[in-house]
Amino acid sequence: MALKVGILGFGGLGQAAAKLLSAKQEMQLVVAADKEGFAYNDQGLKATEAISVYQSKGSLGYLDNGILTQNSIAEAIAMAKDVDGYFLALPNLPNTFMASVAKQFIASGWKGVLVDAIKRTSAVEQMIALSPELEAAGITYMSGCGATPGLLTAAAAIAAQSFAEVHKVEINFGVGIANWNAYRATIREDIAHMSGYTVDIAQAMSDAEVEALLEKTNGLIELTNMEHADDIMLERIGICDRDRVTVGGIVDTRNPKKPLSTNMKLTGRTFEGKISTHTFTLGDETSMAANVCGTAFGYLKAGKQFHQRGIYGLMTAAEVMPAFVR
């Protein structure tokens, strides 16, 4: 029987996640929510219809089985009691938001699997602090399970096995999107990593202010030495100290072609004393959405396997291998 899955957040990432699920046999989308409402159907939601209604009317609440509400997350959790797991495709703005969502699930009494794709080290630290509460609530929480952190963090954990000591992990990503408006929240999170900006500043920016910034940069967001949770995740499992992990990249908000190939390079010393580097490079044709959503649902499936065995609490993408979803 297919796992019943929910998506919280229906911007560009949430819509991409819905499309991905429509092609899967092992998972079925039954509930999805945005900030203005949600839709639930225990027989399954149609991704094309949900996306069309959201894009034309601004909320899933306008679907035939939708509900318009300013308390969409809590009401969706309460109504969709049979959901096995949720992908939290939500912007972590402010930086405490994802933790606050997790607390809603804890308070609700719902038991299942939650997966996020949050990026900031400080955000994952908040989730780690919630692990005892998640465990007590019977929730298996998979954190940092997008592309980076996530897919590339897992690749680093595997690459480290060749070495007696890991000297450094370097992650460089390239993201290309045709129109920044399709991923407004994600772009704001990226802007928050730019020099001179913070999460609060990025969150407060109007669309016009974002447009003006992107006009100055020719649509490019260049990021270096980011506060990125790959560091705490690799440190947590003993791969290397967090100060040996660096993350940066370029986001092109006007061109779907990646400005550079996303890659992870891990350099270390083997037991024979040799210094070498493993490189893991993502194909340029795989989009940010494909790399994030595919990874997230792979971790949701893995999380479900843990949950069925009574293993609750928090795990990260560095600690667990995702399970391929057919």
C-alpha positions as CSV (number, residue, x, y, z in Angstrom):
1,M,0.0,0.0,0.0
2,A,1.3,3.5,-0.9
3,L,2.4,5.8,1.9
4,K,0.0,8.7,2.4
5,V,2.1,11.9,2.2
6,G,1.5,15.5,2.9
7,I,3.3,18.6,1.6
8,L,3.3,21.8,3.7
9,G,4.2,24.8,1.6
10,F,3.1,25.0,-2.0
11,G,5.4,27.5,-3.6
12,G,7.9,26.4,-6.3
13,L,9.3,23.6,-4.2
14,G,6.0,22.3,-3.0
15,Q,4.5,22.3,-6.5
16,A,7.6,20.4,-7.8
17,A,7.2,17.9,-5.0
18,A,3.5,17.4,-5.9
19,K,4.6,16.7,-9.6
20,L,7.2,14.3,-8.5
21,L,4.8,12.3,-6.3
22,S,2.3,12.0,-9.2
23,A,4.8,9.7,-10.9
24,K,5.4,7.5,-7.8
25,Q,3.8,4.2,-7.0
26,E,4.9,4.0,-3.4
27,M,3.7,7.3,-2.2
28,Q,0.4,9.2,-2.7
29,L,-0.2,12.9,-2.0
30,V,-3.3,13.2,0.1
31,V,-2.9,16.6,1.8
32,A,-1.2,19.9,0.9
33,A,-1.2,23.3,2.6
34,D,-0.2,26.9,1.9
35,K,-0.5,29.9,4.2
36,E,-4.1,30.7,3.1
37,G,-5.6,27.2,3.2
38,F,-5.2,23.5,2.5
39,A,-6.8,20.5,0.7
40,Y,-7.2,17.0,1.9
41,N,-8.5,13.9,0.1
42,D,-7.7,10.5,1.5
43,Q,-8.1,9.0,-2.0
44,G,-5.4,11.3,-3.3
45,L,-5.0,14.9,-4.6
46,K,-4.4,15.5,-8.3
47,A,-1.1,17.5,-8.7
48,T,-2.1,19.2,-12.0
49,E,-5.4,20.4,-10.6
50,A,-3.9,21.5,-7.3
51,I,-1.1,23.5,-9.1
52,S,-3.6,25.0,-11.5
53,V,-5.9,26.2,-8.7
54,Y,-3.0,27.5,-6.6
55,Q,-1.5,29.4,-9.5
56,S,-4.8,30.9,-10.6
57,K,-6.4,31.7,-7.2
58,G,-3.6,31.8,-4.8
59,S,-4.5,29.0,-2.4
60,L,-5.3,25.3,-2.3
61,G,-8.3,26.2,-0.2
62,Y,-10.2,26.9,-3.5
63,L,-10.1,23.3,-4.5
64,D,-13.4,21.4,-4.3
65,N,-12.1,19.6,-1.2
66,G,-10.2,22.6,0.1
67,I,-10.6,24.8,3.1
68,L,-9.6,28.5,3.4
69,T,-8.0,29.3,6.7
70,Q,-5.3,31.3,8.3
71,N,-4.4,28.3,10.5
72,S,-3.8,25.9,7.7
73,I,-1.0,23.8,9.2
74,A,-2.7,23.1,12.5
75,E,-6.0,22.4,10.8
76,A,-4.5,20.1,8.1
77,I,-2.7,18.1,10.8
78,A,-5.9,17.7,12.8
79,M,-8.0,16.6,9.7
80,A,-5.4,14.4,8.0
81,K,-4.8,12.0,10.9
82,D,-3.9,9.0,8.6
83,V,-0.9,10.7,6.9
84,D,2.3,8.7,7.2
85,G,4.7,11.5,6.6
86,Y,5.1,15.2,5.6
87,F,7.6,17.0,3.5
88,L,8.0,20.5,5.0
89,A,8.6,22.5,1.8
90,L,8.4,25.7,3.9
91,P,10.6,28.7,3.9
92,N,12.5,28.9,7.2
93,L,11.8,32.6,7.6
94,P,12.2,33.6,10.4
95,N,15.0,31.2,11.3
96,T,12.9,29.7,14.1
97,F,9.9,28.9,11.9
98,M,10.7,25.2,11.2
99,A,11.1,24.5,14.9
100,S,7.8,26.1,15.5
101,V,6.1,23.9,12.9
102,A,7.7,20.8,14.5
103,K,6.3,21.9,17.9
104,Q,2.8,22.0,16.3
105,F,3.1,18.4,15.3
106,I,4.4,17.5,18.8
107,A,1.4,19.2,20.4
108,S,-1.1,17.7,18.0
109,G,-0.5,14.0,19.1
110,W,0.1,13.0,15.5
111,K,2.7,10.3,15.0
112,G,4.7,9.8,11.8
113,V,7.6,11.0,9.8
114,L,8.6,14.6,9.1
115,V,11.3,15.7,6.6
116,D,12.7,19.1,6.1
117,A,15.2,20.7,3.7
118,I,16.4,23.5,5.9
119,K,19.9,24.9,5.3
120,R,21.2,27.0,8.1
121,T,23.4,25.4,10.8
122,S,21.5,27.3,13.5
123,A,18.2,26.0,12.2
124,V,19.3,22.4,12.4
125,E,20.7,23.0,15.9
126,Q,17.2,24.0,16.9
127,M,15.9,20.8,15.5
128,I,18.5,18.7,17.3
129,A,17.5,20.4,20.6
130,L,13.9,19.2,19.9
131,S,15.0,15.6,19.5
132,P,13.9,14.4,23.0
133,E,10.4,16.0,22.5
134,L,10.1,14.4,19.0
135,E,11.1,11.0,20.4
136,A,8.6,11.3,23.2
137,A,5.9,12.2,20.8
138,G,6.5,9.2,18.5
139,I,7.8,11.3,15.6
140,T,10.7,10.4,13.4
141,Y,12.2,13.6,12.1
142,M,14.7,13.8,9.2
143,S,16.4,17.1,9.0
144,G,18.6,18.7,6.3
145,C,17.4,16.4,3.6
146,G,17.4,18.4,0.5
147,A,20.3,18.7,-2.0
148,T,22.8,20.5,0.2
149,P,22.5,19.8,3.0
150,G,21.2,16.4,2.1
151,L,22.3,14.6,-1.0
152,L,25.8,16.1,-1.0
153,T,26.1,15.6,2.8
154,A,25.4,12.0,2.4
155,A,27.9,11.8,-0.4
156,A,30.5,13.3,1.8
157,A,29.8,10.8,4.6
158,I,30.3,7.9,2.1
159,A,33.4,9.5,0.5
160,A,35.0,9.8,4.0
161,Q,35.2,6.0,4.3
162,S,38.3,6.0,2.2
163,F,40.3,8.2,4.6
164,A,41.8,7.9,8.0
165,E,41.5,11.7,8.4
166,V,39.3,14.1,6.6
167,H,41.0,17.4,5.9
168,K,38.3,19.4,4.2
169,V,34.9,19.2,2.6
170,E,34.1,21.7,-0.1
171,I,30.6,22.0,-1.5
172,N,29.9,24.3,-4.5
173,F,26.4,24.5,-6.0
174,G,24.9,26.0,-9.1
175,V,21.2,26.7,-9.4
176,G,19.4,28.0,-12.5
177,I,15.8,29.1,-12.5
178,A,13.9,30.8,-15.3
179,N,12.0,33.2,-13.0
180,W,12.8,34.0,-9.4
181,N,9.1,34.5,-8.6
182,A,8.6,30.7,-8.8
183,Y,10.9,30.3,-5.8
184,R,10.4,33.6,-4.0
185,A,10.9,32.2,-0.5
186,T,14.0,30.1,-1.5
187,I,15.5,33.2,-3.1
188,R,15.0,35.2,0.0
189,E,16.7,32.6,2.1
190,D,19.7,32.8,-0.3
191,I,19.7,36.6,-0.1
192,A,19.9,36.2,3.6
193,H,23.3,34.5,3.2
194,M,24.7,37.5,1.2
195,S,27.2,39.9,2.7
196,G,25.3,42.7,4.5
197,Y,22.1,40.8,4.7
198,T,20.4,38.8,7.5
199,V,17.4,36.5,7.7
200,D,15.3,39.4,9.1
201,I,16.4,41.8,6.4
202,A,15.6,39.3,3.6
203,Q,12.3,38.4,5.1
204,A,11.3,42.1,5.3
205,M,12.2,42.8,1.6
206,S,9.4,43.6,-0.7
207,D,9.2,41.9,-4.1
208,A,10.2,45.3,-5.6
209,E,13.3,45.4,-3.4
210,V,14.3,41.9,-4.4
211,E,13.8,42.8,-8.1
212,A,16.0,45.9,-7.6
213,L,18.8,43.8,-5.9
214,L,18.7,41.2,-8.7
215,E,18.8,44.0,-11.3
216,K,22.1,45.2,-9.8
217,T,23.6,41.7,-9.8
218,N,22.3,40.8,-13.3
219,G,20.1,38.2,-11.7
220,L,23.0,36.4,-10.0
221,I,23.3,35.6,-6.3
222,E,26.9,34.7,-5.4
223,L,27.4,33.1,-2.0
224,T,30.6,32.2,-0.2
225,N,31.4,30.7,3.3
226,M,27.7,30.2,4.0
227,E,26.2,29.2,7.3
228,H,25.2,25.8,6.0
229,A,24.1,22.8,8.1
230,D,26.4,20.4,6.2
231,D,29.0,21.4,8.8
232,I,27.1,20.4,11.9
233,M,25.7,17.3,10.3
234,L,29.2,16.0,9.4
235,E,30.6,17.0,12.7
236,R,27.7,15.3,14.5
237,I,28.7,11.9,13.1
238,G,32.5,12.4,13.5
239,I,33.5,12.9,9.9
240,C,35.3,16.2,10.6
241,D,35.1,19.4,12.7
242,R,32.6,21.9,11.3
243,D,35.3,24.5,10.5
244,R,36.7,22.1,7.8
245,V,33.4,22.3,5.8
246,T,32.8,25.2,3.4
247,V,29.8,25.8,1.3
248,G,29.2,28.3,-1.5
249,G,27.5,28.7,-4.8
250,I,25.9,30.8,-7.5
251,V,22.1,31.1,-8.1
252,D,21.1,32.4,-11.5
253,T,17.5,33.8,-11.2
254,R,17.1,34.5,-14.9
255,N,18.4,31.4,-16.6
256,P,17.3,27.8,-16.1
257,K,20.8,26.6,-17.0
258,K,23.1,26.0,-14.0
259,P,25.9,28.6,-13.8
260,L,28.2,25.9,-12.5
261,S,28.1,22.2,-11.9
262,T,27.1,21.3,-8.3
263,N,29.8,19.3,-6.6
264,M,31.2,18.0,-3.4
265,K,35.0,17.6,-2.9
266,L,36.3,15.7,0.1
267,T,40.0,15.7,0.7
268,G,41.8,13.5,3.3
269,R,44.6,11.3,4.2
270,T,44.4,7.5,3.7
271,F,45.8,4.9,6.1
272,E,48.8,4.6,3.8
273,G,49.6,8.3,4.3
274,K,48.4,9.4,0.8
275,I,46.5,12.7,0.3
276,S,43.6,12.4,-2.1
277,T,40.3,14.0,-3.1
278,H,37.0,12.3,-3.9
279,T,34.6,14.4,-6.1
280,F,30.9,13.9,-6.4
281,T,29.3,16.0,-9.2
282,L,25.6,16.3,-10.0
283,G,24.4,16.2,-13.6
284,D,23.7,19.7,-14.9
285,E,20.4,18.5,-16.3
286,T,19.0,17.7,-12.8
287,S,17.2,20.7,-11.5
288,M,17.4,22.1,-7.9
289,A,13.8,20.9,-7.5
290,A,14.6,17.4,-8.6
291,N,17.7,17.1,-6.4
292,V,15.8,18.5,-3.3
293,C,12.4,16.8,-3.7
294,G,13.8,13.4,-4.8
295,T,16.2,13.4,-1.9
296,A,13.5,14.5,0.6
297,F,11.1,11.7,-0.3
298,G,13.9,9.2,-0.3
299,Y,14.5,10.2,3.3
300,L,10.8,10.1,4.1
301,K,10.7,6.5,3.0
302,A,13.8,5.7,5.1
303,G,12.2,7.5,8.0
304,K,9.1,5.4,7.7
305,Q,11.1,2.3,7.9
306,F,12.7,3.6,11.2
307,H,9.3,4.6,12.5
308,Q,7.8,1.2,11.9
309,R,10.6,-0.2,14.0
310,G,9.8,2.2,16.9
311,I,12.8,4.4,16.3
312,Y,11.8,8.0,16.9
313,G,13.6,11.4,17.4
314,L,15.8,13.3,15.1
315,M,18.2,12.1,12.4
316,T,20.0,14.0,9.7
317,A,20.9,13.2,6.1
318,A,24.5,12.4,7.1
319,E,23.4,9.6,9.4
320,V,20.9,7.7,7.2
321,M,20.9,6.5,3.6
322,P,17.8,7.6,1.7
323,A,15.6,4.8,0.3
324,F,14.7,5.0,-3.4
325,V,11.0,5.6,-4.0
326,R,9.5,3.8,-7.0
